Structures are given as structure tokens and as C-alpha cells.
């Protein structure tokens, strides 16, 4: 399953740079997004290095999810594709 890194998880005064909002292809509502909670997420660099994260919860009512990584991704990662693997 593919997804796109949309933004950091953020508030008015803070950005959580190791947590990202991800829009998942084919997921259009909150109940479908809740079904992929706990799945593994892989972001690949141009050189082939893989950085792994995990889907933590649904975000909003349009099928977006929050993904947590141990360390933050580089800023260039925003807007790029990630791969979501089944549980």
C-alpha cells in the first residue's frame, strides 16, 4: 500500500518532527484508516537506505493516519511517497 507524507504532526506553537500525517491511497474514511493502525511504514532514501516507522492512529475523518518514527526524517521527505506494509 502506498501513502504520501503530507505534513508534520503539529499544533499552534510546536512541530513534532518525528511524527507525520500520511494520506493513504484508497483510504477515504476514519474507519478504514483505523484498520491499518499498527502497520509498519518504510521510507526509502535516494541511495536505498530504509527508515522504518509505525502507524499510531487515525487522523481526522478523511482517511489520514499519524505515523511515528524513532528519529525524524529529513525535511526533503515531506511530499514524498512511503510504503505501508500489512500487519
PDB file with SEQRES, HELIX, SHEET and CRYST1 records, atoms N, CA, C and O in Angstrom:
SEQRES   1 A   87  UNK UNK UNK UNK UNK UNK UNK UNK UNK UNK UNK UNK UNK          
SEQRES   2 A   87  UNK UNK UNK UNK UNK UNK UNK UNK UNK UNK UNK UNK UNK          
SEQRES   3 A   87  UNK UNK UNK UNK UNK UNK UNK UNK UNK UNK UNK UNK UNK          
SEQRES   4 A   87  UNK UNK UNK UNK UNK UNK UNK UNK UNK UNK UNK UNK UNK          
SEQRES   5 A   87  UNK UNK UNK UNK UNK UNK UNK UNK UNK UNK UNK UNK UNK          
SEQRES   6 A   87  UNK UNK UNK UNK UNK UNK UNK UNK UNK UNK UNK UNK UNK          
SEQRES   7 A   87  UNK UNK UNK UNK UNK UNK UNK UNK UNK                          
HELIX    1 AA1 UNK A   30  UNK A   34  1                                   5    
HELIX    2 AA2 UNK A   75  UNK A   77  5                                   3    
SHEET    1 AA1 7 UNK A   2  UNK A  10  0                                        
SHEET    2 AA1 7 UNK A  15  UNK A  24 -1                                        
SHEET    3 AA1 7 UNK A  64  UNK A  69 -1                                        
SHEET    4 AA1 7 UNK A  50  UNK A  59 -1                                        
SHEET    5 AA1 7 UNK A  40  UNK A  44 -1                                        
SHEET    6 AA1 7 UNK A  81  UNK A  85 -1                                        
SHEET    7 AA1 7 UNK A   2  UNK A  10 -1                                        
CRYST1    1.000    1.000    1.000  90.00  90.00  90.00 P 1           1          
ATOM      1  N   UNK A   1       0.853  -1.170   0.000  1.00  0.00           N  
ATOM      2  CA  UNK A   1       0.000   0.000   0.000  1.00  0.00           C  
ATOM      3  C   UNK A   1       0.900   1.234   0.000  1.00  0.00           C  
ATOM      4  O   UNK A   1       1.930   1.251   0.674  1.00  0.00           O  
ATOM      5  N   UNK A   2       0.522   2.252  -0.741  1.00  0.00           N  
ATOM      6  CA  UNK A   2       1.308   3.481  -0.837  1.00  0.00           C  
ATOM      7  C   UNK A   2       0.650   4.598  -0.049  1.00  0.00           C  
ATOM      8  O   UNK A   2      -0.558   4.580   0.185  1.00  0.00           O  
ATOM      9  N   UNK A   3       1.447   5.560   0.355  1.00  0.00           N  
ATOM     10  CA  UNK A   3       0.963   6.739   1.051  1.00  0.00           C  
ATOM     11  C   UNK A   3       1.848   7.921   0.735  1.00  0.00           C  
ATOM     12  O   UNK A   3       2.919   7.758   0.150  1.00  0.00           O  
ATOM     13  N   UNK A   4       1.417   9.104   1.113  1.00  0.00           N  
ATOM     14  CA  UNK A   4       2.191  10.326   0.880  1.00  0.00           C  
ATOM     15  C   UNK A   4       2.326  11.089   2.183  1.00  0.00           C  
ATOM     16  O   UNK A   4       1.343  11.304   2.892  1.00  0.00           O  
ATOM     17  N   UNK A   5       3.564  11.505   2.500  1.00  0.00           N  
ATOM     18  CA  UNK A   5       3.823  12.307   3.691  1.00  0.00           C  
ATOM     19  C   UNK A   5       3.283  13.715   3.441  1.00  0.00           C  
ATOM     20  O   UNK A   5       3.803  14.430   2.584  1.00  0.00           O  
ATOM     21  N   UNK A   6       2.255  14.117   4.172  1.00  0.00           N  
ATOM     22  CA  UNK A   6       1.586  15.389   3.945  1.00  0.00           C  
ATOM     23  C   UNK A   6       2.195  16.489   4.800  1.00  0.00           C  
ATOM     24  O   UNK A   6       2.466  17.581   4.299  1.00  0.00           O  
ATOM     25  N   UNK A   7       2.413  16.219   6.081  1.00  0.00           N  
ATOM     26  CA  UNK A   7       2.865  17.258   6.991  1.00  0.00           C  
ATOM     27  C   UNK A   7       3.385  16.622   8.269  1.00  0.00           C  
ATOM     28  O   UNK A   7       3.182  15.434   8.519  1.00  0.00           O  
ATOM     29  N   UNK A   8       4.060  17.436   9.076  1.00  0.00           N  
ATOM     30  CA  UNK A   8       4.370  17.025  10.429  1.00  0.00           C  
ATOM     31  C   UNK A   8       3.086  17.043  11.250  1.00  0.00           C  
ATOM     32  O   UNK A   8       2.128  17.733  10.901  1.00  0.00           O  
ATOM     33  N   UNK A   9       3.071  16.279  12.343  1.00  0.00           N  
ATOM     34  CA  UNK A   9       2.022  16.474  13.345  1.00  0.00           C  
ATOM     35  C   UNK A   9       2.397  17.763  14.056  1.00  0.00           C  
ATOM     36  O   UNK A   9       3.529  17.909  14.517  1.00  0.00           O  
ATOM     37  N   UNK A  10       1.457  18.704  14.152  1.00  0.00           N  
ATOM     38  CA  UNK A  10       1.811  19.991  14.720  1.00  0.00           C  
ATOM     39  C   UNK A  10       0.640  20.628  15.429  1.00  0.00           C  
ATOM     40  O   UNK A  10      -0.518  20.263  15.227  1.00  0.00           O  
ATOM     41  N   UNK A  11       0.976  21.589  16.262  1.00  0.00           N  
ATOM     42  CA  UNK A  11      -0.002  22.418  16.948  1.00  0.00           C  
ATOM     43  C   UNK A  11       0.270  23.861  16.585  1.00  0.00           C  
ATOM     44  O   UNK A  11       0.995  24.137  15.628  1.00  0.00           O  
ATOM     45  N   UNK A  12      -0.293  24.768  17.324  1.00  0.00           N  
ATOM     46  CA  UNK A  12      -0.104  26.183  17.045  1.00  0.00           C  
ATOM     47  C   UNK A  12       1.349  26.596  17.262  1.00  0.00           C  
ATOM     48  O   UNK A  12       1.896  27.365  16.471  1.00  0.00           O  
ATOM     49  N   UNK A  13       1.976  26.095  18.319  1.00  0.00           N  
ATOM     50  CA  UNK A  13       3.315  26.543  18.670  1.00  0.00           C  
ATOM     51  C   UNK A  13       4.391  25.469  18.549  1.00  0.00           C  
ATOM     52  O   UNK A  13       5.562  25.763  18.788  1.00  0.00           O  
ATOM     53  N   UNK A  14       4.041  24.247  18.191  1.00  0.00           N  
ATOM     54  CA  UNK A  14       5.026  23.169  18.162  1.00  0.00           C  
ATOM     55  C   UNK A  14       4.878  22.324  16.914  1.00  0.00           C  
ATOM     56  O   UNK A  14       3.792  22.218  16.344  1.00  0.00           O  
ATOM     57  N   UNK A  15       6.001  21.712  16.488  1.00  0.00           N  
ATOM     58  CA  UNK A  15       6.015  20.688  15.450  1.00  0.00           C  
ATOM     59  C   UNK A  15       6.649  19.449  16.051  1.00  0.00           C  
ATOM     60  O   UNK A  15       7.689  19.530  16.705  1.00  0.00           O  
ATOM     61  N   UNK A  16       6.028  18.312  15.831  1.00  0.00           N  
ATOM     62  CA  UNK A  16       6.579  17.040  16.278  1.00  0.00           C  
ATOM     63  C   UNK A  16       7.275  16.433  15.074  1.00  0.00           C  
ATOM     64  O   UNK A  16       6.635  15.798  14.236  1.00  0.00           O  
ATOM     65  N   UNK A  17       8.591  16.628  14.987  1.00  0.00           N  
ATOM     66  CA  UNK A  17       9.306  16.297  13.756  1.00  0.00           C  
ATOM     67  C   UNK A  17       9.583  14.811  13.577  1.00  0.00           C  
ATOM     68  O   UNK A  17      10.181  14.426  12.573  1.00  0.00           O  
ATOM     69  N   UNK A  18       9.174  13.969  14.510  1.00  0.00           N  
ATOM     70  CA  UNK A  18       9.283  12.533  14.297  1.00  0.00           C  
ATOM     71  C   UNK A  18       7.905  11.904  14.060  1.00  0.00           C  
ATOM     72  O   UNK A  18       7.790  10.682  13.967  1.00  0.00           O  
ATOM     73  N   UNK A  19       6.860  12.737  13.961  1.00  0.00           N  
ATOM     74  CA  UNK A  19       5.503  12.246  13.713  1.00  0.00           C  
ATOM     75  C   UNK A  19       4.947  12.950  12.476  1.00  0.00           C  
ATOM     76  O   UNK A  19       5.050  14.170  12.349  1.00  0.00           O  
ATOM     77  N   UNK A  20       4.359  12.177  11.572  1.00  0.00           N  
ATOM     78  CA  UNK A  20       3.908  12.696  10.292  1.00  0.00           C  
ATOM     79  C   UNK A  20       2.456  12.340  10.025  1.00  0.00           C  
ATOM     80  O   UNK A  20       1.970  11.291  10.449  1.00  0.00           O  
ATOM     81  N   UNK A  21       1.777  13.222   9.321  1.00  0.00           N  
ATOM     82  CA  UNK A  21       0.438  12.939   8.817  1.00  0.00           C  
ATOM     83  C   UNK A  21       0.625  12.334   7.435  1.00  0.00           C  
ATOM     84  O   UNK A  21       1.310  12.910   6.590  1.00  0.00           O  
ATOM     85  N   UNK A  22       0.021  11.176   7.202  1.00  0.00           N  
ATOM     86  CA  UNK A  22       0.167  10.452   5.942  1.00  0.00           C  
ATOM     87  C   UNK A  22      -1.203  10.233   5.328  1.00  0.00           C  
ATOM     88  O   UNK A  22      -2.112   9.734   5.991  1.00  0.00           O  
ATOM     89  N   UNK A  23      -1.355  10.608   4.057  1.00  0.00           N  
ATOM     90  CA  UNK A  23      -2.577  10.328   3.309  1.00  0.00           C  
ATOM     91  C   UNK A  23      -2.360   9.019   2.559  1.00  0.00           C  
ATOM     92  O   UNK A  23      -1.431   8.912   1.760  1.00  0.00           O  
ATOM     93  N   UNK A  24      -3.201   8.031   2.806  1.00  0.00           N  
ATOM     94  CA  UNK A  24      -3.042   6.692   2.253  1.00  0.00           C  
ATOM     95  C   UNK A  24      -3.927   6.547   1.018  1.00  0.00           C  
ATOM     96  O   UNK A  24      -5.095   6.933   1.030  1.00  0.00           O  
ATOM     97  N   UNK A  25      -3.355   5.986  -0.046  1.00  0.00           N  
ATOM     98  CA  UNK A  25      -4.125   5.752  -1.273  1.00  0.00           C  
ATOM     99  C   UNK A  25      -5.215   4.724  -1.019  1.00  0.00           C  
ATOM    100  O   UNK A  25      -4.961   3.675  -0.426  1.00  0.00           O  
ATOM    101  N   UNK A  26      -6.418   5.021  -1.463  1.00  0.00           N  
ATOM    102  CA  UNK A  26      -7.528   4.090  -1.346  1.00  0.00           C  
ATOM    103  C   UNK A  26      -8.241   4.107  -0.009  1.00  0.00           C  
ATOM    104  O   UNK A  26      -9.213   3.373   0.169  1.00  0.00           O  
ATOM    105  N   UNK A  27      -7.798   4.911   0.928  1.00  0.00           N  
ATOM    106  CA  UNK A  27      -8.442   5.007   2.236  1.00  0.00           C  
ATOM    107  C   UNK A  27      -9.141   6.355   2.304  1.00  0.00           C  
ATOM    108  O   UNK A  27      -8.495   7.401   2.233  1.00  0.00           O  
ATOM    109  N   UNK A  28     -10.479   6.330   2.442  1.00  0.00           N  
ATOM    110  CA  UNK A  28     -11.257   7.561   2.340  1.00  0.00           C  
ATOM    111  C   UNK A  28     -12.009   7.941   3.609  1.00  0.00           C  
ATOM    112  O   UNK A  28     -12.604   9.017   3.664  1.00  0.00           O  
ATOM    113  N   UNK A  29     -11.997   7.076   4.640  1.00  0.00           N  
ATOM    114  CA  UNK A  29     -12.714   7.437   5.867  1.00  0.00           C  
ATOM    115  C   UNK A  29     -11.971   6.926   7.098  1.00  0.00           C  
ATOM    116  O   UNK A  29     -11.034   6.133   6.998  1.00  0.00           O  
ATOM    117  N   UNK A  30     -12.407   7.395   8.242  1.00  0.00           N  
ATOM    118  CA  UNK A  30     -11.722   7.104   9.501  1.00  0.00           C  
ATOM    119  C   UNK A  30     -11.749   5.615   9.847  1.00  0.00           C  
ATOM    120  O   UNK A  30     -10.767   5.098  10.381  1.00  0.00           O  
ATOM    121  N   UNK A  31     -12.831   4.922   9.560  1.00  0.00           N  
ATOM    122  CA  UNK A  31     -12.914   3.504   9.928  1.00  0.00           C  
ATOM    123  C   UNK A  31     -11.921   2.667   9.119  1.00  0.00           C  
ATOM    124  O   UNK A  31     -11.328   1.727   9.650  1.00  0.00           O  
ATOM    125  N   UNK A  32     -11.739   2.997   7.857  1.00  0.00           N  
ATOM    126  CA  UNK A  32     -10.743   2.286   7.044  1.00  0.00           C  
ATOM    127  C   UNK A  32      -9.329   2.611   7.512  1.00  0.00           C  
ATOM    128  O   UNK A  32      -8.455   1.744   7.506  1.00  0.00           O  
ATOM    129  N   UNK A  33      -9.103   3.863   7.920  1.00  0.00           N  
ATOM    130  CA  UNK A  33      -7.785   4.257   8.422  1.00  0.00           C  
ATOM    131  C   UNK A  33      -7.473   3.546   9.732  1.00  0.00           C  
ATOM    132  O   UNK A  33      -6.318   3.202   9.984  1.00  0.00           O  
ATOM    133  N   UNK A  34      -8.474   3.321  10.564  1.00  0.00           N  
ATOM    134  CA  UNK A  34      -8.263   2.622  11.831  1.00  0.00           C  
ATOM    135  C   UNK A  34      -7.847   1.176  11.600  1.00  0.00           C  
ATOM    136  O   UNK A  34      -7.222   0.567  12.468  1.00  0.00           O  
ATOM    137  N   UNK A  35      -8.185   0.619  10.444  1.00  0.00           N  
ATOM    138  CA  UNK A  35      -7.826  -0.761  10.129  1.00  0.00           C  
ATOM    139  C   UNK A  35      -6.352  -0.974   9.871  1.00  0.00           C  
ATOM    140  O   UNK A  35      -5.878  -2.107   9.950  1.00  0.00           O  
ATOM    141  N   UNK A  36      -5.608   0.081   9.563  1.00  0.00           N  
ATOM    142  CA  UNK A  36      -4.178  -0.077   9.295  1.00  0.00           C  
ATOM    143  C   UNK A  36      -3.308   0.369  10.462  1.00  0.00           C  
ATOM    144  O   UNK A  36      -2.084   0.415  10.340  1.00  0.00           O  
ATOM    145  N   UNK A  37      -3.926   0.697  11.588  1.00  0.00           N  
ATOM    146  CA  UNK A  37      -3.160   1.090  12.777  1.00  0.00           C  
ATOM    147  C   UNK A  37      -2.294  -0.089  13.213  1.00  0.00           C  
ATOM    148  O   UNK A  37      -2.769  -1.222  13.293  1.00  0.00           O  
ATOM    149  N   UNK A  38      -1.029   0.184  13.492  1.00  0.00           N  
ATOM    150  CA  UNK A  38      -0.089  -0.853  13.884  1.00  0.00           C  
ATOM    151  C   UNK A  38       0.752  -1.364  12.731  1.00  0.00           C  
ATOM    152  O   UNK A  38       1.684  -2.139  12.947  1.00  0.00           O  
ATOM    153  N   UNK A  39       0.445  -0.948  11.508  1.00  0.00           N  
ATOM    154  CA  UNK A  39       1.207  -1.391  10.344  1.00  0.00           C  
ATOM    155  C   UNK A  39       2.576  -0.733  10.318  1.00  0.00           C  
ATOM    156  O   UNK A  39       2.777   0.346  10.875  1.00  0.00           O  
ATOM    157  N   UNK A  40       3.502  -1.398   9.669  1.00  0.00           N  
ATOM    158  CA  UNK A  40       4.864  -0.896   9.527  1.00  0.00           C  
ATOM    159  C   UNK A  40       4.943   0.009   8.305  1.00  0.00           C  
ATOM    160  O   UNK A  40       4.318  -0.268   7.281  1.00  0.00           O  
ATOM    161  N   UNK A  41       5.711   1.089   8.410  1.00  0.00           N  
ATOM    162  CA  UNK A  41       5.871   2.058   7.330  1.00  0.00           C  
ATOM    163  C   UNK A  41       7.349   2.156   6.988  1.00  0.00           C  
ATOM    164  O   UNK A  41       8.194   2.213   7.882  1.00  0.00           O  
ATOM    165  N   UNK A  42       7.669   2.177   5.676  1.00  0.00           N  
ATOM    166  CA  UNK A  42       9.058   2.275   5.233  1.00  0.00           C  
ATOM    167  C   UNK A  42       9.195   3.457   4.291  1.00  0.00           C  
ATOM    168  O   UNK A  42       8.458   3.579   3.313  1.00  0.00           O  
ATOM    169  N   UNK A  43      10.167   4.339   4.605  1.00  0.00           N  
ATOM    170  CA  UNK A  43      10.526   5.444   3.713  1.00  0.00           C  
ATOM    171  C   UNK A  43      11.933   5.173   3.219  1.00  0.00           C  
ATOM    172  O   UNK A  43      12.833   4.912   4.017  1.00  0.00           O  
ATOM    173  N   UNK A  44      12.136   5.232   1.886  1.00  0.00           N  
ATOM    174  CA  UNK A  44      13.436   4.930   1.299  1.00  0.00           C  
ATOM    175  C   UNK A  44      14.091   6.201   0.789  1.00  0.00           C  
ATOM    176  O   UNK A  44      13.445   7.042   0.164  1.00  0.00           O  
ATOM    177  N   UNK A  45      15.396   6.332   1.066  1.00  0.00           N  
ATOM    178  CA  UNK A  45      16.163   7.453   0.545  1.00  0.00           C  
ATOM    179  C   UNK A  45      16.538   7.177  -0.905  1.00  0.00           C  
ATOM    180  O   UNK A  45      16.308   6.083  -1.420  1.00  0.00           O  
ATOM    181  N   UNK A  46      17.113   8.173  -1.551  1.00  0.00           N  
ATOM    182  CA  UNK A  46      17.544   8.011  -2.944  1.00  0.00           C  
ATOM    183  C   UNK A  46      18.656   6.973  -3.058  1.00  0.00           C  
ATOM    184  O   UNK A  46      18.799   6.332  -4.100  1.00  0.00           O  
ATOM    185  N   UNK A  47      19.440   6.802  -2.004  1.00  0.00           N  
ATOM    186  CA  UNK A  47      20.536   5.836  -2.023  1.00  0.00           C  
ATOM    187  C   UNK A  47      20.104   4.436  -1.610  1.00  0.00           C  
ATOM    188  O   UNK A  47      20.904   3.502  -1.663  1.00  0.00           O  
ATOM    189  N   UNK A  48      18.846   4.277  -1.200  1.00  0.00           N  
ATOM    190  CA  UNK A  48      18.324   2.964  -0.856  1.00  0.00           C  
ATOM    191  C   UNK A  48      18.224   2.675   0.629  1.00  0.00           C  
ATOM    192  O   UNK A  48      17.776   1.594   1.011  1.00  0.00           O  
ATOM    193  N   UNK A  49      18.629   3.612   1.480  1.00  0.00           N  
ATOM    194  CA  UNK A  49      18.511   3.409   2.923  1.00  0.00           C  
ATOM    195  C   UNK A  49      17.042   3.436   3.310  1.00  0.00           C  
ATOM    196  O   UNK A  49      16.279   4.259   2.804  1.00  0.00           O  
ATOM    197  N   UNK A  50      16.643   2.539   4.203  1.00  0.00           N  
ATOM    198  CA  UNK A  50      15.254   2.454   4.644  1.00  0.00           C  
ATOM    199  C   UNK A  50      15.127   2.961   6.073  1.00  0.00           C  
ATOM    200  O   UNK A  50      15.904   2.578   6.948  1.00  0.00           O  
ATOM    201  N   UNK A  51      14.146   3.821   6.304  1.00  0.00           N  
ATOM    202  CA  UNK A  51      13.831   4.298   7.640  1.00  0.00           C  
ATOM    203  C   UNK A  51      12.428   3.798   7.969  1.00  0.00           C  
ATOM    204  O   UNK A  51      11.486   4.011   7.205  1.00  0.00           O  
ATOM    205  N   UNK A  52      12.301   3.133   9.111  1.00  0.00           N  
ATOM    206  CA  UNK A  52      11.075   2.422   9.453  1.00  0.00           C  
ATOM    207  C   UNK A  52      10.308   3.167  10.542  1.00  0.00           C  
ATOM    208  O   UNK A  52      10.896   3.693  11.487  1.00  0.00           O  
ATOM    209  N   UNK A  53       8.978   3.203  10.392  1.00  0.00           N  
ATOM    210  CA  UNK A  53       8.102   3.789  11.392  1.00  0.00           C  
ATOM    211  C   UNK A  53       6.881   2.906  11.580  1.00  0.00           C  
ATOM    212  O   UNK A  53       6.808   1.797  11.052  1.00  0.00           O  
ATOM    213  N   UNK A  54       5.920   3.421  12.346  1.00  0.00           N  
ATOM    214  CA  UNK A  54       4.723   2.636  12.650  1.00  0.00           C  
ATOM    215  C   UNK A  54       3.504   3.547  12.653  1.00  0.00           C  
ATOM    216  O   UNK A  54       3.569   4.674  13.144  1.00  0.00           O  
ATOM    217  N   UNK A  55       2.381   3.058  12.101  1.00  0.00           N  
ATOM    218  CA  UNK A  55       1.126   3.810  12.116  1.00  0.00           C  
ATOM    219  C   UNK A  55       0.584   3.787  13.533  1.00  0.00           C  
ATOM    220  O   UNK A  55       0.373   2.717  14.104  1.00  0.00           O  
ATOM    221  N   UNK A  56       0.352   4.987  14.116  1.00  0.00           N  
ATOM    222  CA  UNK A  56      -0.072   5.043  15.513  1.00  0.00           C  
ATOM    223  C   UNK A  56      -1.568   5.232  15.678  1.00  0.00           C  
ATOM    224  O   UNK A  56      -2.156   4.640  16.584  1.00  0.00           O  
ATOM    225  N   UNK A  57      -2.217   6.050  14.821  1.00  0.00           N  
ATOM    226  CA  UNK A  57      -3.664   6.239  14.945  1.00  0.00           C  
ATOM    227  C   UNK A  57      -4.205   6.942  13.715  1.00  0.00           C  
ATOM    228  O   UNK A  57      -3.445   7.458  12.895  1.00  0.00           O  
ATOM    229  N   UNK A  58      -5.529   6.957  13.595  1.00  0.00           N  
ATOM    230  CA  UNK A  58      -6.186   7.692  12.516  1.00  0.00           C  
ATOM    231  C   UNK A  58      -6.115   9.183  12.809  1.00  0.00           C  
ATOM    232  O   UNK A  58      -6.058   9.594  13.969  1.00  0.00           O  
ATOM    233  N   UNK A  59      -6.119   9.991  11.753  1.00  0.00           N  
ATOM    234  CA  UNK A  59      -6.020  11.443  11.904  1.00  0.00           C  
ATOM    235  C   UNK A  59      -7.138  12.089  11.092  1.00  0.00           C  
ATOM    236  O   UNK A  59      -7.089  12.104   9.862  1.00  0.00           O  
ATOM    237  N   UNK A  60      -8.130  12.616  11.772  1.00  0.00           N  
ATOM    238  CA  UNK A  60      -9.238  13.258  11.074  1.00  0.00           C  
ATOM    239  C   UNK A  60     -10.224  12.251  10.530  1.00  0.00           C  
ATOM    240  O   UNK A  60     -10.161  11.070  10.872  1.00  0.00           O  
ATOM    241  N   UNK A  61     -11.139  12.704   9.682  1.00  0.00           N  
ATOM    242  CA  UNK A  61     -12.200  11.853   9.145  1.00  0.00           C  
ATOM    243  C   UNK A  61     -12.017  11.518   7.681  1.00  0.00           C  
ATOM    244  O   UNK A  61     -12.898  10.897   7.087  1.00  0.00           O  
ATOM    245  N   UNK A  62     -10.906  11.907   7.075  1.00  0.00           N  
ATOM    246  CA  UNK A  62     -10.707  11.716   5.635  1.00  0.00           C  
ATOM    247  C   UNK A  62      -9.743  10.597   5.294  1.00  0.00           C  
ATOM    248  O   UNK A  62      -9.305  10.500   4.148  1.00  0.00           O  
ATOM    249  N   UNK A  63      -9.400   9.755   6.243  1.00  0.00           N  
ATOM    250  CA  UNK A  63      -8.560   8.605   5.954  1.00  0.00           C  
ATOM    251  C   UNK A  63      -7.077   8.820   6.174  1.00  0.00           C  
ATOM    252  O   UNK A  63      -6.290   7.936   5.837  1.00  0.00           O  
ATOM    253  N   UNK A  64      -6.657   9.942   6.720  1.00  0.00           N  
ATOM    254  CA  UNK A  64      -5.246  10.158   7.020  1.00  0.00           C  
ATOM    255  C   UNK A  64      -4.884   9.432   8.311  1.00  0.00           C  
ATOM    256  O   UNK A  64      -5.744   9.162   9.149  1.00  0.00           O  
ATOM    257  N   UNK A  65      -3.594   9.121   8.458  1.00  0.00           N  
ATOM    258  CA  UNK A  65      -3.114   8.455   9.664  1.00  0.00           C  
ATOM    259  C   UNK A  65      -1.879   9.187  10.188  1.00  0.00           C  
ATOM    260  O   UNK A  65      -1.219   9.916   9.448  1.00  0.00           O  
ATOM    261  N   UNK A  66      -1.574   8.985  11.474  1.00  0.00           N  
ATOM    262  CA  UNK A  66      -0.345   9.501  12.069  1.00  0.00           C  
ATOM    263  C   UNK A  66       0.678   8.374  12.105  1.00  0.00           C  
ATOM    264  O   UNK A  66       0.368   7.248  12.493  1.00  0.00           O  
ATOM    265  N   UNK A  67       1.900   8.695  11.694  1.00  0.00           N  
ATOM    266  CA  UNK A  67       2.989   7.723  11.684  1.00  0.00           C  
ATOM    267  C   UNK A  67       4.107   8.255  12.563  1.00  0.00           C  
ATOM    268  O   UNK A  67       4.499   9.416  12.451  1.00  0.00           O  
ATOM    269  N   UNK A  68       4.623   7.389  13.446  1.00  0.00           N  
ATOM    270  CA  UNK A  68       5.732   7.767  14.320  1.00  0.00           C  
ATOM    271  C   UNK A  68       6.998   7.046  13.883  1.00  0.00           C  
ATOM    272  O   UNK A  68       6.989   5.840  13.634  1.00  0.00           O  
ATOM    273  N   UNK A  69       8.083   7.800  13.793  1.00  0.00           N  
ATOM    274  CA  UNK A  69       9.409   7.267  13.520  1.00  0.00           C  
ATOM    275  C   UNK A  69      10.253   7.461  14.771  1.00  0.00           C  
ATOM    276  O   UNK A  69       9.988   8.373  15.555  1.00  0.00           O  
ATOM    277  N   UNK A  70      11.277   6.611  14.975  1.00  0.00           N  
ATOM    278  CA  UNK A  70      12.155   6.776  16.125  1.00  0.00           C  
ATOM    279  C   UNK A  70      12.909   8.098  16.028  1.00  0.00           C  
ATOM    280  O   UNK A  70      12.989   8.843  17.005  1.00  0.00           O  
ATOM    281  N   UNK A  71      13.454   8.386  14.864  1.00  0.00           N  
ATOM    282  CA  UNK A  71      14.102   9.658  14.605  1.00  0.00           C  
ATOM    283  C   UNK A  71      13.320  10.323  13.482  1.00  0.00           C  
ATOM    284  O   UNK A  71      12.633   9.648  12.714  1.00  0.00           O  
ATOM    285  N   UNK A  72      13.422  11.634  13.385  1.00  0.00           N  
ATOM    286  CA  UNK A  72      12.716  12.338  12.326  1.00  0.00           C  
ATOM    287  C   UNK A  72      13.333  12.087  10.968  1.00  0.00           C  
ATOM    288  O   UNK A  72      14.516  11.759  10.864  1.00  0.00           O  
ATOM    289  N   UNK A  73      12.542  12.239   9.937  1.00  0.00           N  
ATOM    290  CA  UNK A  73      13.024  12.147   8.568  1.00  0.00           C  
ATOM    291  C   UNK A  73      13.577  13.503   8.157  1.00  0.00           C  
ATOM    292  O   UNK A  73      13.273  14.506   8.804  1.00  0.00           O  
ATOM    293  N   UNK A  74      14.381  13.562   7.096  1.00  0.00           N  
ATOM    294  CA  UNK A  74      14.847  14.860   6.629  1.00  0.00           C  
ATOM    295  C   UNK A  74      13.691  15.675   6.060  1.00  0.00           C  
ATOM    296  O   UNK A  74      12.680  15.108   5.645  1.00  0.00           O  
ATOM    297  N   UNK A  75      13.827  16.973   6.035  1.00  0.00           N  
ATOM    298  CA  UNK A  75      12.760  17.846   5.546  1.00  0.00           C  
ATOM    299  C   UNK A  75      12.380  17.570   4.114  1.00  0.00           C  
ATOM    300  O   UNK A  75      11.239  17.818   3.723  1.00  0.00           O  
ATOM    301  N   UNK A  76      13.312  17.061   3.311  1.00  0.00           N  
ATOM    302  CA  UNK A  76      13.026  16.743   1.917  1.00  0.00           C  
ATOM    303  C   UNK A  76      12.036  15.602   1.782  1.00  0.00           C  
ATOM    304  O   UNK A  76      11.513  15.372   0.692  1.00  0.00           O  
ATOM    305  N   UNK A  77      11.768  14.884   2.857  1.00  0.00           N  
ATOM    306  CA  UNK A  77      10.845  13.748   2.804  1.00  0.00           C  
ATOM    307  C   UNK A  77       9.398  14.194   2.668  1.00  0.00           C  
ATOM    308  O   UNK A  77       8.574  13.441   2.149  1.00  0.00           O  
ATOM    309  N   UNK A  78       9.069  15.394   3.118  1.00  0.00           N  
ATOM    310  CA  UNK A  78       7.677  15.872   3.021  1.00  0.00           C  
ATOM    311  C   UNK A  78       7.247  15.904   1.562  1.00  0.00           C  
ATOM    312  O   UNK A  78       7.950  16.442   0.707  1.00  0.00           O  
ATOM    313  N   UNK A  79       6.093  15.326   1.290  1.00  0.00           N  
ATOM    314  CA  UNK A  79       5.560  15.275  -0.068  1.00  0.00           C  
ATOM    315  C   UNK A  79       5.964  14.042  -0.841  1.00  0.00           C  
ATOM    316  O   UNK A  79       5.482  13.836  -1.955  1.00  0.00           O  
ATOM    317  N   UNK A  80       6.840  13.210  -0.286  1.00  0.00           N  
ATOM    318  CA  UNK A  80       7.278  12.008  -0.995  1.00  0.00           C  
ATOM    319  C   UNK A  80       6.413  10.817  -0.618  1.00  0.00           C  
ATOM    320  O   UNK A  80       5.594  10.888   0.299  1.00  0.00           O  
ATOM    321  N   UNK A  81       6.609   9.720  -1.341  1.00  0.00           N  
ATOM    322  CA  UNK A  81       5.819   8.517  -1.102  1.00  0.00           C  
ATOM    323  C   UNK A  81       6.490   7.613  -0.078  1.00  0.00           C  
ATOM    324  O   UNK A  81       7.713   7.592   0.060  1.00  0.00           O  
ATOM    325  N   UNK A  82       5.655   6.869   0.633  1.00  0.00           N  
ATOM    326  CA  UNK A  82       6.119   5.845   1.555  1.00  0.00           C  
ATOM    327  C   UNK A  82       5.369   4.565   1.244  1.00  0.00           C  
ATOM    328  O   UNK A  82       4.354   4.572   0.548  1.00  0.00           O  
ATOM    329  N   UNK A  83       5.884   3.468   1.772  1.00  0.00           N  
ATOM    330  CA  UNK A  83       5.221   2.178   1.593  1.00  0.00           C  
ATOM    331  C   UNK A  83       4.703   1.700   2.941  1.00  0.00           C  
ATOM    332  O   UNK A  83       5.440   1.664   3.927  1.00  0.00           O  
ATOM    333  N   UNK A  84       3.419   1.332   2.971  1.00  0.00           N  
ATOM    334  CA  UNK A  84       2.795   0.817   4.184  1.00  0.00           C  
ATOM    335  C   UNK A  84       2.631  -0.685   4.007  1.00  0.00           C  
ATOM    336  O   UNK A  84       1.965  -1.144   3.079  1.00  0.00           O  
ATOM    337  N   UNK A  85       3.248  -1.443   4.909  1.00  0.00           N  
ATOM    338  CA  UNK A  85       3.194  -2.890   4.832  1.00  0.00           C  
ATOM    339  C   UNK A  85       2.090  -3.404   5.738  1.00  0.00           C  
ATOM    340  O   UNK A  85       1.827  -2.831   6.795  1.00  0.00           O  
ATOM    341  N   UNK A  86       1.453  -4.475   5.326  1.00  0.00           N  
ATOM    342  CA  UNK A  86       0.372  -5.067   6.118  1.00  0.00           C  
ATOM    343  C   UNK A  86       0.914  -5.603   7.424  1.00  0.00           C  
ATOM    344  O   UNK A  86       2.096  -5.930   7.530  1.00  0.00           O  
ATOM    345  N   UNK A  87       0.044  -5.693   8.424  1.00  0.00           N  
ATOM    346  CA  UNK A  87       0.425  -6.171   9.759  1.00  0.00           C  
ATOM    347  C   UNK A  87       0.944  -7.592   9.702  1.00  0.00           C  
ATOM    348  O   UNK A  87       1.310  -8.157  10.733  1.00  0.00           O  
TER     349      UNK A  87                                                      
END                                                                             
